[in-house]
Amino acid sequence: MTSPSATSPAVTTAARASREWDALPRFVDSHFHPDLEGLRDDVPAVLERGRRAGVCAFVAVAAGLGSWENPVRLAREHGDVYATVGCHPHDVKDLDEAGFARIAELARLPEVVAVGETGLDYFYKLSPREQQVAWFERHLELALEVGKPAVVHARDSLDDLVEIAARFAARGVRGVVHCYTGDAATARKLMELGWLVSFTGILTFRNADELRATAKSLPIDRLMIETDAPYLAPVPHRGKGPNEPAYVVRVAETLATLFGLTVADVARITTTNARRFFGLDLDGSFEIAYRIRNSLYLNITNRCTIACVFCGKFKDFTVKGHDLRLRGGEPSVERILDAIGDPTGLDEVVFCGYGEPTLRLDVVKEVAARVHAMGKRVRLNTDGLGNLVHGRDIVPELVGVVDTMSVSLNAQDAPTYARVCPSKHGEAAYPKLLEFLRSVKAHRLDAQVSVVAPLDGVDVEACKRIADDLGLRFRVRPFDEIG
């Protein structure tokens, strides 16, 4: 609570409709207060308007004394509503052991997905600082006890909050600082602890340039979106009545602009973040074809030739909200084509995923031919070790199959490559990579060379000179954008 201030013949219509990338965006309002004035007299209609706007889950937050039962009741009545229970720092001056015992009792219920709203507010100081700290720590102890995350309020208190969060994060407590208005450095400290931050309609305010810059500087896979309704209605709804969950779309639109993503991208990513953080029971499955911006990526294998030290799949198989862990084996050509469906309106189809596409070279060639028949360009993202794997120069086989290519270099010499991109081939892999690149140039394939940076011991300028000598375009991929 914040105070006011050309289709594949095999693809059916049903299959197309079921693909997440082809569907309407789905949002989670990760924080709203249904029991507060402005919403409580119209909750069914508020929820329905949210659903029509694309909200698939609502996290109903209890914060004030005596308000804990309402979100739980609402969660029992609506399958897409999830509850939290806690006491806002404004009110802890009046919280007693009996009240906290009731919070603890409710926190164990399956309808309750988090403890909170709790936290520290040194701006209004409606409760003494010592009491705020003590009850905040009690809430985090409860979160640890029940195995659920904490929803945290912070205003003019981030230094103390980070210190307390660090102690409890070391014991396994996860949290989200909702309605985040702090700086980027503090947000990154929280993220290093495994915590998240969540943004509200404040991002849309005319005077919020600094906050927008902060949001843009953070990894989107650690962000959630919320309304904090009935407070903080976003532009263009500001000043025209109470905020409500349907307006969370405006927050997503602002993040999409900041990150250069589509609203659907932001919806998918932040919904995945919320689903994981709260343990929400939302339907989801792995993806063979997944959309980012206006490109469709194909995830055809999870096998790799190398084990890059920066690869995100060693921690998590999710990329921009897409689950790329293939289950039930690698997809067939027909299944891949079914996942592609009708690519009308897309810029390109990209072989990428969380694996090396050229390990399935015949599949790449067949699917690419079918995609070309649909009138779409094909890009291949590769580690450039296909010649080594197949024991022959595969580049001639890619001529006319792919329109453009991105090849990962990632090192200026064989020893560095063997360390950064280790494999059973050791230092023998790097000469084969350079051989592949020379063949790409000889066959006049449109290609760029990429390097992830910063990486310890990798000389980006030396890598650029290699690309320049080969006459290929060069791109640096920021480390914190990988995965």
C-alpha positions in Angstrom: 0.0 0.0 0.0 1.3 3.4 -1.0 -0.2 6.6 0.1 -2.1 8.5 -2.6 -0.1 11.4 -4.1 1.3 -18.4 -45.6 0.3 -21.3 -43.3 1.7 -24.8 -43.1 -1.0 -27.2 -44.4 -0.6 -29.4 -41.3 -1.5 -26.6 -38.9 -5.0 -26.5 -37.7 -6.9 -23.4 -36.5 -7.1 -24.8 -33.0 -3.4 -25.4 -32.9 -2.7 -21.8 -34.0 -5.1 -20.5 -31.4 -3.4 -22.5 -28.6 0.1 -21.1 -29.2 1.1 -18.5 -26.6 3.0 -16.3 -29.0 -0.1 -16.1 -31.2 -2.5 -15.3 -28.3 -3.4 -12.1 -26.5 -1.0 -10.9 -23.8 -1.6 -12.2 -20.3 -0.7 -10.0 -17.4 -0.4 -10.5 -13.6 -1.3 -7.6 -11.4 1.1 -8.6 -8.6 -0.2 -6.2 -6.0 -3.7 -4.7 -5.5 -5.9 -4.0 -2.5 -9.5 -5.2 -3.0 -10.6 -4.3 0.5 -9.8 -0.6 0.2 -12.2 2.2 -0.6 -12.5 2.6 -4.4 -12.5 -1.1 -5.1 -14.2 -3.0 -2.3 -17.8 -2.1 -3.3 -17.2 -3.2 -6.9 -14.8 -6.1 -6.7 -16.5 -8.6 -9.1 -16.8 -5.9 -11.8 -13.2 -4.8 -11.2 -11.9 -8.3 -11.7 -14.0 -8.8 -14.8 -12.6 -5.6 -16.3 -9.2 -6.8 -15.5 -9.8 -10.2 -17.2 -11.1 -8.4 -20.3 -7.9 -6.4 -20.4 -5.8 -9.6 -20.3 -5.1 -10.0 -16.6 -4.8 -13.7 -15.9 -4.0 -13.5 -12.2 -4.6 -11.0 -9.4 -2.5 -10.9 -6.2 -4.8 -9.5 -3.5 -2.7 -8.0 -0.8 -3.8 -7.6 2.8 -2.0 -4.9 4.7 -4.1 -3.2 7.3 -5.3 -4.4 10.7 -8.4 -6.6 10.3 -8.2 -6.8 6.5 -6.5 -10.2 6.4 -9.7 -12.2 5.9 -11.0 -10.4 2.8 -8.2 -11.4 0.3 -8.3 -15.0 1.5 -12.1 -15.1 1.0 -11.7 -13.5 -2.5 -9.1 -16.1 -3.4 -11.5 -18.9 -2.4 -14.2 -17.4 -4.6 -12.1 -16.7 -7.7 -9.6 -19.2 -9.1 -7.5 -16.4 -10.6 -7.1 -14.5 -7.3 -4.3 -15.2 -4.9 -4.0 -13.8 -1.4 -1.2 -12.4 0.8 -1.4 -11.6 4.5 0.6 -9.2 6.6 0.6 -5.9 8.4 1.8 -2.7 6.8 4.5 -0.7 8.6 2.0 2.1 9.1 -0.1 -0.1 11.3 2.4 -2.2 13.3 2.1 0.2 16.3 -1.3 -1.4 16.9 -0.3 -5.0 16.0 -0.3 -7.4 18.9 0.6 -11.1 19.4 -3.0 -12.2 18.8 -3.1 -10.3 15.5 0.2 -11.7 14.4 -0.9 -15.3 15.4 -3.9 -14.8 13.0 -1.6 -13.7 10.2 0.6 -16.7 10.8 -2.4 -19.0 10.8 -3.7 -17.6 7.5 -0.2 -17.6 5.9 -0.3 -21.4 6.0 -3.4 -21.6 3.8 -3.0 -22.7 0.2 -4.8 -19.6 -1.0 -2.1 -17.5 0.5 1.0 -17.1 -1.7 3.1 -14.7 0.3 3.6 -12.9 3.6 3.0 -9.2 3.6 2.6 -6.4 2.9 5.3 -5.8 5.5 8.3 -3.5 5.5 9.6 -0.2 6.6 8.3 3.4 6.0 10.4 6.1 7.4 8.7 8.8 5.4 5.3 9.0 7.2 6.6 7.4 10.4 3.1 6.4 11.5 4.7 3.7 13.6 7.9 4.0 15.6 11.0 2.9 13.6 11.9 0.3 16.3 8.5 -1.4 16.0 8.7 -1.4 12.2 12.0 -3.1 12.2 10.9 -5.7 14.8 7.7 -6.6 13.1 9.3 -6.6 9.7 11.8 -9.2 11.0 8.9 -11.2 12.5 7.2 -11.3 9.1 10.4 -12.5 7.4 10.8 -15.2 10.0 7.2 -16.2 9.2 7.9 -16.3 5.5 10.9 -18.6 6.2 8.7 -20.8 8.4 5.9 -21.2 5.9 8.2 -21.4 2.9 6.6 -18.4 1.0 8.0 -15.2 -0.2 7.5 -11.7 1.3 5.8 -8.7 -0.2 7.7 -5.7 1.1 7.0 -1.9 1.3 9.9 0.5 1.5 9.9 4.2 1.7 12.9 6.3 2.7 14.2 3.1 4.3 16.2 1.2 1.7 19.5 1.1 3.5 17.9 -0.7 6.5 15.8 -2.8 4.3 18.7 -4.1 2.3 20.7 -4.9 5.5 17.7 -6.9 6.9 16.9 -8.5 3.5 20.5 -9.7 3.2 20.4 -11.5 6.6 17.2 -13.3 5.8 18.1 -14.0 2.1 21.1 -15.9 3.5 18.6 -18.2 5.2 16.5 -18.6 2.0 13.9 -15.9 2.3 12.8 -14.4 -1.0 11.1 -11.1 -1.4 9.8 -8.4 -3.7 10.0 -4.7 -3.0 6.7 -3.5 -4.5 6.1 -0.1 -5.9 9.8 0.4 -6.3 11.0 4.0 -6.5 14.6 3.6 -5.4 17.8 3.8 -7.4 19.3 1.2 -9.7 22.2 0.4 -7.4 19.9 -0.6 -4.6 17.7 -2.6 -6.9 20.7 -4.5 -8.1 21.8 -5.2 -4.5 18.3 -6.7 -3.9 18.5 -8.7 -7.0 21.9 -10.1 -6.0 20.1 -11.4 -2.9 17.6 -13.2 -5.2 14.9 -10.6 -4.6 12.7 -8.8 -7.2 11.3 -5.3 -7.6 8.0 -4.4 -8.9 6.9 -1.2 -10.8 3.6 0.6 -10.7 1.8 3.3 -12.7 4.3 5.8 -11.3 6.5 4.8 -14.3 4.0 6.6 -16.6 4.0 9.9 -14.7 5.4 12.9 -16.6 8.0 13.6 -13.8 9.2 10.0 -13.5 12.2 10.2 -15.9 14.7 9.1 -13.3 12.6 6.1 -12.3 12.1 5.1 -15.9 15.9 5.3 -16.4 16.3 3.0 -13.3 13.8 0.5 -14.7 15.5 0.5 -18.1 18.9 -0.3 -16.5 17.6 -3.4 -14.7 17.3 -7.0 -16.0 13.7 -7.5 -17.0 13.7 -11.1 -15.8 13.8 -9.7 -12.2 10.9 -7.4 -12.5 7.2 -7.6 -11.9 4.3 -5.2 -12.6 1.5 -4.1 -10.4 -1.2 -1.4 -9.9 -1.1 -1.0 -6.1 -4.8 -0.2 -6.8 -6.7 1.7 -5.8 -3.7 4.0 -5.6 -1.3 5.3 -8.3 -3.6 5.2 -11.4 -1.3 5.4 -14.4 -1.5 7.9 -17.2 -4.0 8.4 -18.9 -6.2 7.3 -16.0 -4.5 9.5 -13.4 -6.8 11.8 -11.5 -9.9 10.3 -13.1 -10.8 7.8 -10.3 -9.4 4.9 -8.5 -6.7 2.7 -10.0 -7.7 -0.9 -10.8 -6.0 -4.1 -12.1 -7.0 -3.5 -15.8 -4.6 -0.6 -15.8 -1.6 -2.8 -15.2 -1.4 -2.9 -19.0 -0.2 0.7 -19.0 2.8 -0.2 -16.8 3.6 -3.0 -19.3 3.4 -0.6 -22.2 5.8 1.7 -20.6 8.3 -1.1 -19.9 7.9 -2.3 -23.5 8.9 1.2 -24.7 11.9 1.3 -22.3 13.3 -2.1 -23.2 12.5 -2.0 -26.9 10.2 -5.0 -26.6 6.5 -5.6 -27.5 3.8 -5.4 -24.9 3.3 -9.2 -25.4 7.0 -9.7 -24.6 6.7 -7.7 -21.3 3.5 -9.5 -20.4 5.0 -12.9 -20.9 8.2 -12.1 -19.0 6.6 -10.4 -16.0 3.9 -13.1 -15.8 6.6 -15.8 -15.8 8.4 -13.9 -13.1 5.2 -13.6 -11.0 4.3 -17.2 -11.6 7.6 -18.4 -10.3 7.9 -15.9 -7.4 4.4 -16.6 -6.0 4.1 -20.2 -7.2 1.0 -19.3 -9.1 -0.9 -22.2 -10.7 -1.0 -20.8 -14.3 -1.1 -23.1 -17.3 2.2 -23.1 -19.2 4.4 -25.5 -21.2 7.7 -25.6 -22.9 8.0 -23.8 -26.2 9.4 -24.9 -29.6 8.5 -21.6 -31.3 8.7 -18.5 -29.3 8.4 -14.8 -30.2 10.6 -11.9 -29.1 9.9 -8.6 -30.7 8.9 -9.4 -34.2 11.0 -12.5 -34.8 10.0 -16.1 -34.2 12.7 -18.3 -32.6 12.9 -22.0 -33.0 14.0 -24.2 -30.1 14.8 -27.5 -31.8 17.4 -29.0 -29.4 18.8 -28.5 -25.9 22.0 -30.3 -26.8 25.2 -28.2 -27.2 28.7 -28.7 -28.5 30.2 -26.5 -25.8 29.3 -25.5 -22.3 29.7 -21.7 -22.3 30.4 -20.2 -18.8 27.8 -17.5 -19.4 25.0 -19.8 -20.6 21.9 -19.1 -18.7 20.5 -22.6 -19.0 22.8 -23.8 -16.3 20.6 -21.8 -13.9 17.3 -21.5 -15.7 15.9 -22.6 -19.1 13.7 -19.5 -19.4 14.5 -16.7 -21.9 12.4 -13.6 -22.0 9.7 -15.5 -20.2 9.8 -18.5 -22.5 10.4 -22.0 -21.1 12.9 -23.6 -23.4 13.5 -26.9 -21.6 12.4 -29.5 -24.1 10.5 -32.3 -22.6 9.6 -35.6 -24.3 12.5 -35.5 -26.8 13.5 -33.2 -29.6 10.6 -32.0 -31.9 10.1 -33.5 -35.3 10.0 -31.4 -38.5 6.2 -31.6 -38.6 5.9 -30.6 -34.9 8.3 -27.6 -35.5 6.2 -26.5 -38.5 3.0 -26.9 -36.5 4.6 -24.6 -33.8 5.5 -22.1 -36.5 2.0 -22.0 -37.9 1.3 -18.9 -40.0 4.3 -16.5 -39.9 2.5 -13.7 -41.6 3.6 -10.4 -40.1 6.9 -11.7 -38.7 10.2 -10.3 -39.8 12.1 -13.5 -39.7 12.4 -17.1 -38.3 15.5 -17.8 -36.3 17.1 -21.1 -35.4 18.3 -20.4 -31.9 16.8 -21.9 -28.7 18.8 -23.3 -25.8 21.0 -25.6 -27.9 23.1 -25.7 -31.0 20.8 -26.0 -34.1 23.5 -27.4 -36.4 23.5 -30.6 -34.3 20.2 -31.2 -36.1 21.5 -30.0 -39.5 19.0 -32.0 -41.6 16.1 -30.6 -39.6 17.4 -27.1 -40.0 17.7 -27.5 -43.8 14.2 -29.0 -44.2 12.4 -26.6 -41.9 14.2 -23.6 -43.5 13.1 -24.7 -46.9 9.5 -24.8 -45.7 9.8 -21.4 -44.1 11.3 -19.9 -47.3 8.2 -21.4 -49.1 6.1 -19.3 -46.7 8.0 -16.2 -47.9 10.0 -15.6 -44.7 13.7 -14.9 -44.1 15.7 -17.4 -42.1 18.5 -16.6 -39.6 20.8 -19.2 -37.9 22.4 -18.5 -34.6 25.3 -21.0 -34.2 28.5 -21.7 -32.3 30.3 -22.3 -35.6 31.4 -25.8 -34.7 29.2 -27.6 -37.2 32.3 -28.6 -39.3 33.9 -30.1 -36.3 30.8 -32.1 -35.3 29.9 -33.4 -38.8 33.4 -33.9 -40.0 32.9 -31.9 -43.2 32.5 -28.3 -44.3 28.7 -27.8 -43.8 28.7 -24.1 -45.0 28.0 -25.0 -48.6 24.9 -26.9 -47.4 23.7 -23.7 -45.7 23.9 -21.6 -48.9 20.3 -20.8 -49.9 19.1 -22.3 -46.7 19.7 -19.4 -44.3 19.6 -15.8 -45.3 21.8 -14.5 -42.5 23.8 -16.0 -39.7 25.2 -15.0 -36.3 28.3 -16.9 -35.2 29.6 -16.8 -31.6 33.3 -16.2 -31.4 33.7 -15.2 -27.7 37.5 -15.4 -27.6 40.6 -14.1 -29.3 42.6 -17.4 -29.1 42.3 -21.1 -28.5 43.3 -21.2 -24.8 40.8 -18.5 -23.9 38.1 -20.1 -26.0 38.7 -23.5 -24.3 38.2 -21.8 -20.9 35.2 -19.7 -21.8 33.5 -22.2 -24.0 34.8 -25.6 -22.7 34.1 -28.8 -24.5 35.5 -32.3 -25.0 37.4 -30.9 -28.0 39.5 -28.5 -25.9 41.7 -26.1 -27.8 41.1 -28.0 -31.0 37.6 -26.4 -31.2 38.8 -22.9 -31.9 40.7 -23.5 -35.2 37.6 -25.3 -36.5 35.5 -22.2 -35.5 37.8 -20.0 -37.5 37.7 -22.4 -40.4 33.9 -22.2 -40.4 34.1 -18.4 -40.4 36.5 -18.4 -43.4 34.1 -20.7 -45.3 31.2 -18.5 -44.5 33.1 -15.5 -46.0 34.2 -17.6 -49.0 30.6 -18.6 -49.7 29.4 -15.0 -49.3 26.9 -15.8 -46.7 25.6 -12.7 -44.8 26.9 -13.1 -41.3 28.1 -11.4 -38.2 30.5 -12.4 -35.5 29.4 -12.0 -31.9 31.2 -11.8 -28.5 29.7 -11.8 -25.1 31.3 -9.1 -22.8 32.6 -8.6 -20.3 34.2 -12.0 -19.8 37.3 -12.5 -17.8 40.3 -12.7 -20.2 38.4 -12.0 -23.4 39.9 -9.2 -25.4 36.9 -7.6 -27.3 39.1 -5.5 -29.5 41.2 -8.5 -30.5 38.0 -10.3 -31.4 36.9 -7.4 -33.4 40.1 -7.4 -35.4 39.5 -11.1 -36.2 36.1 -10.2 -37.5 37.5 -7.3 -39.5 40.2 -9.4 -41.0 37.5 -11.9 -42.1 35.4 -9.1 -43.5 32.5 -10.0 -41.3 30.2 -7.7 -39.2 30.9 -7.6 -35.4 28.6 -7.4 -32.5 29.1 -7.3 -28.7 26.4 -9.0 -26.7 26.2 -7.6 -23.1 26.7 -10.3 -20.5 23.7 -9.3 -18.5 21.4 -9.7 -21.5 22.4 -13.4 -22.1 19.7 -15.9 -21.3 
